[in-house]
Amino acid sequence: MFWKNKGSFRLIPVLPKNYRSICLHAIEIASEPCVVVDNDVVTDFSERGRLTQKGIRNCRNLEIRDGGVGIVGFHDHPSEMWINENYQDFANYCEQQGWLQIQGPAS
């Protein structure tokens, strides 16, 4: 669930700083947003839900999808965050906002 199928898309490695802002912006740009946290679909994006800075930092798996396509996610820890290479503009915007740092080209 939290991995890419071989050949589907390459991943841009990023170092996140503001997990919540990254996630909320990914939800905002998705036409059919689906948020999966530790294998549970999350629908409460408020400060009372799991999509808080602390909540995201403490989860093991996170993926935000647009329909069936992953936009952003990580496995094990937020420092392992990736962004789908097809969402390069999203990655650039988040970096300009100071929410993350792009660590290298998609691979």
C-alpha angles and dihedrals in degrees: 000000000000098000135074124250112246110274096007099111141326124247130236109215113225137178107222125212103171106036096178095052091048091051095045091050091049089052089048095054095043116096091205105022119196120178119197119187118180091340093309123111109236122208101165107086094169126111087263093058132076094268096087127118090255094041093052092045090054098047124092101211132028133169131169113199137187099220102311097340120096115232101176136350150130142214123219099358140007089248085071092060121147135185124210109254089232087067096057091133089056090051092048092049092050090049091050089052090053093243095121145358121235106232100196146317123313115278 
